[in-house]
């Protein structure tokens, strides 16, 4: 058996801990040998919780370690592009959470460094690896519902993030809806040519004061003629709402929410069931495993990363187009931004 791929984790926050748990307990063929976070106490706590041998407050220490073959970048958004560039120059394969950066020039510099170094780069659009959404993609690809006409994605969080996060995240379109823009491309298999975004502050006035919206509907026009809608909210009181439907000339296919169980209670007053899984850590636990397994496989078998840097760039372009559409009150062609 080949030796496991030696991975270093940069960023011990919420998503970093998700990946730490995934690699140490669910993924074969890889081992997490070190964790770094500028908050060294957080790095040490993560290392202790998941049995990681080494913790440090210096992310560059992982890049300088010749024993580490690949890194997962799960730090704050503003660090993604510089760390991608530094990791590429150090010869490390790279998995990076979204977005690569909030501006295209920084993304292009990072992708240029990756291409020059010849390393793998995979972006963390984990929803592509969800079994429900993969089934929709297969149905569209195989023509099971005929020619696709309409896509509808519902993506609503159970609660808004902290305001301090909202201020630096790039906002709803580059932080939250970016997953949905990537999912739209993935499900339909065609590029998005035009977006028209409407947004409002319906959840928390502090989000509006921070210059963002918390509720949005985005209309999409694809190159193949499909029309799409995405509706986003920062707060769904009943839990994490993640649904998608593609309607076509010969039928429709839809994915509904995941639940902790399949029990339905029927009595004289109502027919009811438990609430959906509450947030992404529960809803997408299997997709996180599958995306890391795909990353490891791409490295070990020298295959292209399944969600590459260009996918990451395109999602940001669409997000920037949505932001411009909201600001200017008009449909925006994606090529205006690209």
C-alpha positions in Angstrom: 0.0 0.0 0.0 1.3 3.5 -0.8 2.1 5.8 2.1 -0.8 8.2 2.9 -0.7 11.7 1.5 0.7 14.0 4.1 -1.5 17.1 4.5 -1.2 20.3 6.5 -4.3 22.3 7.5 -4.1 26.1 7.5 -7.0 27.6 9.5 -8.5 26.1 12.6 -11.9 27.8 12.5 -15.3 26.2 11.8 -14.6 24.9 8.3 -11.1 24.0 9.2 -12.4 21.8 12.0 -14.8 20.2 9.7 -12.0 19.2 7.4 -9.8 18.1 10.3 -12.6 15.8 11.5 -13.1 14.5 7.9 -9.5 13.7 7.2 -8.6 12.2 10.6 -11.8 10.0 10.8 -13.2 9.5 7.4 -10.7 9.7 4.6 -8.4 6.8 3.7 -5.1 7.4 1.9 -4.3 10.7 3.7 -3.1 11.8 7.1 -3.3 15.2 8.7 0.2 15.9 10.1 0.0 19.6 11.1 -2.4 22.4 11.7 -1.6 26.1 11.6 -3.6 29.2 12.6 -2.5 32.7 13.4 -4.4 32.1 16.6 -2.0 29.5 17.9 -4.3 28.5 20.8 -6.9 27.6 18.2 -4.4 25.5 16.3 -3.4 23.7 19.4 -7.0 23.1 20.4 -7.7 21.6 17.0 -4.6 19.4 17.1 -5.5 18.1 20.6 -9.1 17.4 19.6 -8.2 15.4 16.4 -4.9 13.9 17.4 -2.8 16.0 15.0 0.9 15.7 15.8 1.9 19.3 15.2 0.4 22.8 15.8 1.8 26.2 15.0 0.8 29.8 14.8 2.8 30.3 11.5 1.1 29.0 8.4 4.3 29.4 6.4 6.0 26.9 8.6 3.8 24.2 6.9 4.8 25.5 3.5 8.4 25.2 4.4 8.1 21.7 5.6 9.3 19.3 2.9 7.4 16.4 4.5 4.1 18.0 3.8 2.8 17.3 0.3 -0.5 19.2 0.3 -2.2 21.9 2.2 -5.8 22.8 2.9 -6.4 26.5 3.1 -9.3 27.2 5.4 -8.2 30.6 6.8 -9.9 34.0 6.3 -10.8 35.0 2.7 -8.2 37.8 2.5 -5.4 35.2 3.0 -6.5 32.7 0.4 -4.8 34.1 -2.7 -1.5 34.9 -1.0 -1.4 31.5 0.6 -2.2 29.8 -2.7 0.6 31.6 -4.4 3.1 30.8 -1.6 2.0 27.1 -1.4 2.4 26.8 -5.2 5.9 28.3 -5.1 6.7 25.8 -2.3 5.5 22.9 -4.5 2.5 21.9 -2.4 -0.8 20.7 -3.9 -3.6 22.9 -2.7 -7.2 22.6 -1.6 -8.7 26.1 -0.9 -12.0 27.1 0.5 -14.1 29.6 -1.5 -13.7 32.3 -2.6 -10.1 32.4 -3.9 -10.2 36.2 -3.5 -12.7 39.1 -3.8 -11.0 40.7 -6.8 -10.1 39.1 -10.1 -6.5 40.5 -10.3 -5.6 38.6 -7.0 -7.2 35.5 -8.3 -5.3 35.7 -11.6 -2.0 36.1 -9.8 -2.7 33.0 -7.7 -3.8 30.9 -10.6 -0.7 32.0 -12.6 1.5 30.8 -9.7 -0.4 27.4 -9.6 0.1 26.9 -13.4 3.8 27.9 -13.2 4.4 25.4 -10.4 2.4 22.6 -12.0 0.6 21.7 -8.7 -3.0 20.7 -8.2 -5.5 23.3 -7.0 -9.0 22.3 -5.9 -11.6 24.8 -4.7 -14.0 23.9 -1.9 -17.4 23.8 -3.7 -18.4 20.7 -1.8 -22.0 20.7 -2.9 -20.9 19.2 -6.2 -20.1 16.1 -4.3 -23.6 15.8 -2.6 -25.3 12.6 -3.8 -28.7 14.4 -4.3 -27.2 17.1 -6.6 -25.0 14.7 -8.4 -28.2 12.7 -9.2 -29.7 15.8 -10.7 -26.6 16.4 -12.8 -26.7 12.9 -14.1 -30.4 13.2 -15.1 -29.7 16.4 -17.0 -26.6 15.0 -18.7 -28.4 11.8 -19.7 -31.5 13.6 -21.0 -33.8 11.9 -18.5 -36.0 15.1 -18.3 -35.5 16.1 -21.9 -34.2 19.5 -22.7 -33.8 21.5 -19.5 -35.8 24.7 -19.4 -35.8 26.1 -15.9 -33.5 25.8 -12.9 -34.5 26.8 -9.4 -32.2 26.8 -6.4 -33.3 27.5 -2.8 -30.4 28.2 -0.4 -31.2 29.6 3.0 -29.1 29.6 6.2 -30.6 28.9 9.6 -29.1 32.2 11.0 -27.0 35.0 9.8 -23.2 35.1 10.5 -21.7 37.6 12.9 -21.6 41.2 11.6 -17.8 41.3 11.8 -17.8 38.4 9.4 -20.3 40.0 7.0 -18.0 43.1 6.8 -15.1 41.1 5.4 -16.6 38.2 3.7 -17.5 39.9 0.4 -21.2 39.9 1.3 -24.1 37.5 0.4 -23.2 37.1 -3.3 -19.5 36.3 -2.8 -19.8 34.4 0.5 -23.1 32.6 0.5 -24.6 32.6 -3.0 -21.2 31.8 -4.6 -22.0 28.1 -3.8 -25.3 28.5 -5.7 -23.6 30.1 -8.7 -21.2 27.2 -8.9 -24.1 24.7 -8.4 -26.1 26.3 -11.2 -23.2 25.8 -13.6 -22.7 22.3 -12.4 -26.3 21.2 -12.6 -27.0 22.7 -16.0 -23.6 22.0 -17.6 -23.7 25.4 -19.3 -22.1 28.8 -18.6 -24.1 31.7 -17.1 -24.2 34.6 -19.5 -26.4 37.2 -17.6 -27.6 37.8 -14.1 -30.2 40.1 -12.6 -30.1 40.4 -8.8 -32.7 41.8 -6.4 -31.8 42.2 -2.8 -33.2 43.5 0.5 -32.6 43.7 4.2 -35.4 41.6 5.7 -33.5 39.8 8.5 -31.1 42.0 10.4 -30.8 45.8 10.0 -27.2 45.5 11.1 -26.4 43.7 7.8 -27.8 46.6 5.9 -25.7 49.0 8.0 -22.7 46.9 7.0 -23.5 47.5 3.4 -24.9 44.2 2.5 -28.3 42.5 1.9 -29.6 39.4 3.7 -32.3 38.4 1.3 -31.9 38.0 -2.5 -33.4 36.6 -5.7 -31.1 36.2 -8.6 -32.2 35.5 -12.2 -29.8 33.7 -14.5 -29.7 33.2 -18.2 -27.5 30.4 -19.5 -25.7 30.1 -22.8 -27.8 27.1 -23.7 -31.0 29.1 -23.2 -32.0 27.7 -19.7 -33.4 30.2 -17.3 -32.6 30.0 -13.6 -33.5 31.5 -10.3 -31.7 31.4 -7.0 -33.3 32.6 -3.8 -31.2 33.2 -0.7 -31.9 34.2 2.8 -29.6 34.5 5.8 -32.3 33.2 8.1 -34.7 30.2 7.8 -36.2 29.7 11.2 -36.8 26.0 10.5 -33.2 25.1 9.6 -30.8 24.8 6.7 -32.9 24.9 3.5 -31.1 23.4 0.5 -33.2 22.5 -2.4 -32.9 22.4 -6.2 -35.2 21.6 -9.2 -34.6 21.3 -12.9 -37.7 21.4 -15.1 -37.4 20.1 -18.7 -39.3 19.3 -21.8 -40.0 15.7 -20.6 -40.3 16.1 -16.9 -38.6 17.5 -13.8 -36.1 16.4 -11.1 -35.8 17.8 -7.7 -33.7 17.4 -4.5 -35.3 18.2 -1.2 -33.9 18.9 2.2 -32.1 16.2 4.3 -33.6 15.3 7.6 -32.2 13.6 10.7 -34.7 10.7 10.2 -37.5 9.7 7.8 -40.2 9.5 10.5 -43.6 11.1 9.8 -46.0 11.6 12.6 -49.7 11.5 11.8 -52.5 12.4 14.3 -55.9 14.1 14.4 -54.3 17.5 14.4 -51.6 17.3 11.7 -49.1 15.3 9.7 -45.6 16.4 10.6 -42.0 15.5 10.8 -38.8 16.7 12.5 -37.0 19.8 11.1 -34.3 19.6 8.5 -30.6 19.1 9.4 -29.7 22.4 11.0 -26.5 23.6 9.2 -23.9 22.7 6.6 -21.8 20.8 9.1 -24.6 18.2 9.4 -26.2 18.5 5.9 -23.0 18.1 3.9 -20.9 15.8 6.0 -20.7 13.2 3.3 -19.9 15.7 0.5 -17.0 17.0 2.6 -15.6 13.5 2.7 -16.1 13.0 -1.0 -14.5 16.2 -2.0 -11.3 15.5 0.1 -11.2 11.9 -1.3 -11.4 13.4 -4.8 -8.6 15.8 -4.0 -6.4 13.0 -2.7 -7.2 10.9 -5.7 -6.3 13.7 -8.1 -2.9 14.0 -6.5 -2.1 10.3 -6.1 -3.3 9.4 -9.6 -2.1 12.6 -11.2 -5.5 13.5 -12.5 -7.0 17.0 -13.0 -8.7 18.4 -9.9 -12.5 18.0 -10.3 -13.2 21.6 -9.2 -10.3 23.7 -10.3 -9.1 27.3 -10.1 -11.0 28.4 -13.2 -14.2 27.1 -11.5 -13.4 29.2 -8.5 -12.7 32.3 -10.7 -15.9 31.9 -12.7 -18.0 31.8 -9.5 -16.5 35.0 -8.3 -17.1 36.7 -11.6 -20.8 35.7 -11.4 -20.9 37.0 -7.8 -19.4 40.3 -8.9 -21.9 40.6 -11.7 -24.7 40.0 -9.2 -23.3 42.7 -7.0 -23.1 45.1 -9.9 -26.7 44.2 -11.0 -28.0 44.9 -7.5 -26.1 48.3 -7.3 -27.2 49.4 -10.8 -30.7 47.9 -10.9 -30.2 46.2 -14.2 -29.3 42.8 -15.8 -25.5 42.4 -16.1 -23.8 40.3 -18.7 -21.1 38.2 -17.1 -18.6 39.2 -19.7 -18.9 42.8 -18.5 -17.0 41.6 -15.4 -14.9 38.8 -16.6 
